[in-house]
Amino acid sequence: MCSASSDLTAQAKIRNAAIAHFAQDGFQKANLRAIAATARVSAGLVIHHFGSKEKLRSVCDDHVLRLLVQRADEARPSGMQDPFREYLSNPEEYRLQVQYMLRAIEEDMPAAATFVNTLVDESEEILRAGIADGTMHPSSDVRALAVLSVLHSVATLTMPPPLARALGYERFGPDVLRRLALPTLELYTHGLFTDDAALKAARAALNDSPQEED
């Protein structure tokens, strides 16, 4: 019986291999010969199908972006914990896609801006709907809160080994995510502080600080 990977076209195999190499090595360091070797095709076939590394990267960008945005759309409206559920359903595949997009963010590629803006827009919509129906607390800056929620989700899913080891695990994986699940929901549900003293102090400090001129 053929494996799923053996049923892929040569173009899809090359694309998937390129996604893995770009995610691990970065666009500049990844090379077509290594990508071809991983895909088990010739370097000439990579050029035949994609023309150049830049065009191959563009195809990879579009593919990963489409998958991640589709997942975000299908996950609605349950909100901020959906990236965690998606990760648990297929840890290796989802982690690779997130790592790929983080590389794109680090290198400030156009796909990264689309990815980030889409996730933040989705999160802001969820937050505003929750505030409107009374299931979430109001915020002084809903857009900034949406950015923080996305930042938290992405940072958790790409946790470096030292932080995983701080919890007693060699690397980040489903066990770490399960360990973090309840504390994360506790933080979102109950908050951290028992009074608003820190919030009042921050507001006072921000009100007293001079605004920077544009």
C-alpha positions in Angstrom: 0.0 0.0 0.0 1.4 3.4 -1.0 2.1 6.0 1.7 0.5 9.4 1.5 3.8 11.0 0.5 4.2 8.6 -2.4 0.9 9.7 -3.8 2.0 13.3 -4.0 3.1 14.8 -7.4 6.7 15.8 -7.9 5.8 19.4 -7.5 4.1 18.8 -4.2 7.0 16.7 -2.9 9.4 19.5 -3.8 7.2 22.1 -2.2 6.9 20.1 1.0 10.7 19.5 1.1 11.3 23.2 0.5 8.9 24.2 3.3 10.9 22.0 5.7 14.3 23.4 4.6 13.1 27.0 4.6 11.6 26.6 8.1 14.8 24.9 9.5 17.5 26.8 7.6 16.0 30.1 6.5 15.5 31.2 2.9 19.0 32.4 2.4 20.8 29.3 3.7 18.5 26.7 2.2 19.7 25.5 -1.2 18.0 23.8 -4.1 20.3 20.7 -4.1 19.4 19.9 -0.5 15.7 20.5 -1.2 15.9 18.2 -4.3 17.7 15.5 -2.2 14.9 15.6 0.5 12.2 15.4 -2.2 14.2 12.6 -3.9 14.3 14.4 -7.3 17.0 16.0 -9.3 17.9 19.7 -8.9 17.1 20.1 -12.5 13.6 19.0 -11.9 13.2 21.7 -9.2 14.2 24.3 -11.7 12.0 22.8 -14.3 8.9 23.1 -12.1 9.6 26.3 -10.2 12.2 28.2 -12.2 14.2 29.6 -9.2 14.4 29.5 -5.5 12.5 32.8 -5.2 9.6 31.4 -7.2 9.7 28.2 -5.1 9.6 30.3 -1.9 6.6 32.2 -3.3 4.7 28.9 -3.9 5.6 27.7 -0.4 4.5 31.0 1.1 1.1 30.8 -0.6 0.6 27.1 0.4 1.5 27.6 4.1 -0.5 30.8 4.3 -3.6 29.2 2.8 -3.4 26.3 5.2 -2.9 28.4 8.3 -5.6 30.9 7.4 -8.0 28.1 6.5 -7.4 26.6 9.9 -8.1 30.0 11.6 -11.3 30.3 9.6 -12.5 26.8 10.4 -11.7 27.3 14.1 -13.9 30.3 14.6 -15.6 31.2 16.8 -14.1 29.3 19.7 -11.1 31.6 19.9 -7.7 31.8 21.3 -7.3 28.1 22.3 -7.8 26.8 18.7 -4.2 26.9 17.7 -3.5 24.6 20.6 -6.2 22.2 19.5 -4.9 22.3 16.0 -1.4 21.5 17.2 -2.5 18.5 19.2 -4.4 17.1 16.2 -1.2 16.9 14.1 1.8 18.2 16.1 4.6 17.8 13.5 2.8 19.2 10.5 1.3 22.2 12.4 4.6 22.9 14.1 6.4 22.9 10.8 3.9 25.3 9.3 4.2 27.7 12.3 8.0 27.5 12.2 7.9 28.3 8.5 5.8 31.4 9.0 8.0 32.5 11.9 11.0 32.3 9.6 9.0 34.5 7.2 8.3 36.9 10.0 12.0 37.0 11.0 13.0 37.7 7.4 10.1 40.2 7.0 8.6 38.5 4.0 5.3 39.7 2.5 3.5 36.4 3.5 4.4 37.1 7.1 2.5 40.4 7.1 -0.5 38.7 5.6 -0.3 35.8 8.1 0.0 38.1 11.2 -2.7 40.5 10.1 -5.1 37.7 9.4 -4.6 36.1 12.8 -4.8 39.4 14.6 -7.9 40.4 12.6 -9.5 37.1 13.5 -8.6 37.4 17.2 -9.9 41.0 17.3 -13.2 40.0 15.8 -13.5 37.2 18.4 -12.6 39.6 21.3 -15.1 42.2 20.1 -17.9 39.6 19.8 -17.1 38.3 23.3 -17.1 41.8 24.7 -20.4 42.6 23.0 -22.2 39.5 24.2 -20.7 39.8 27.7 -18.6 36.6 27.7 -15.3 38.7 27.8 -14.3 41.7 29.8 -13.9 45.0 28.0 -10.4 46.2 27.1 -8.8 49.6 26.9 -7.3 48.6 23.6 -8.9 45.6 21.8 -6.5 45.6 18.9 -3.5 45.5 21.2 -5.1 42.7 23.2 -5.6 40.8 19.9 -1.9 41.2 19.1 -1.0 39.9 22.6 -3.3 36.8 22.3 -1.7 35.9 18.9 1.8 36.5 20.3 1.1 34.2 23.2 -0.3 31.4 21.0 2.6 31.6 18.5 5.3 31.9 21.2 3.8 28.9 23.0 3.8 26.8 19.9 7.4 27.6 19.2 8.7 27.3 22.7 12.5 26.8 22.8 14.0 23.7 24.5 15.2 25.6 27.6 11.7 26.6 28.5 10.4 23.1 27.8 13.1 21.7 30.1 12.1 24.1 32.8 8.9 22.1 32.9 10.8 18.8 32.9 10.6 18.0 29.2 13.4 17.6 26.7 11.6 19.6 24.0 8.2 21.1 23.2 5.5 18.7 22.3 1.9 17.6 23.1 2.8 16.8 26.8 4.1 20.4 27.3 1.0 21.8 25.7 -1.3 19.7 27.9 0.7 20.9 30.9 0.1 24.5 29.9 -3.5 24.2 29.0 -5.2 24.7 32.4 -2.8 27.5 33.6 -3.5 29.3 30.2 -7.2 29.1 30.6 -6.9 30.1 34.3 -5.0 33.2 33.2 -7.6 34.1 30.6 -10.6 33.3 32.8 -9.6 34.5 36.3 -6.7 36.9 35.6 -3.6 37.0 37.8 -3.9 39.8 40.3 -6.5 39.9 43.1 -7.0 43.7 42.9 -6.4 46.5 40.4 -3.4 48.2 42.1 -1.0 47.3 39.4 -3.4 48.5 36.7 -4.0 51.8 38.5 -0.2 52.3 38.9 0.4 51.6 35.2 -2.3 54.0 34.1 -0.9 56.7 36.4 2.6 56.2 35.0 1.4 56.3 31.4 -0.7 59.4 32.1 2.3 61.1 33.6 4.8 60.2 30.9 5.2 62.7 28.0 3.9 61.7 24.6 6.5 61.3 21.9 6.1 63.7 18.9 5.6 62.1 15.5 
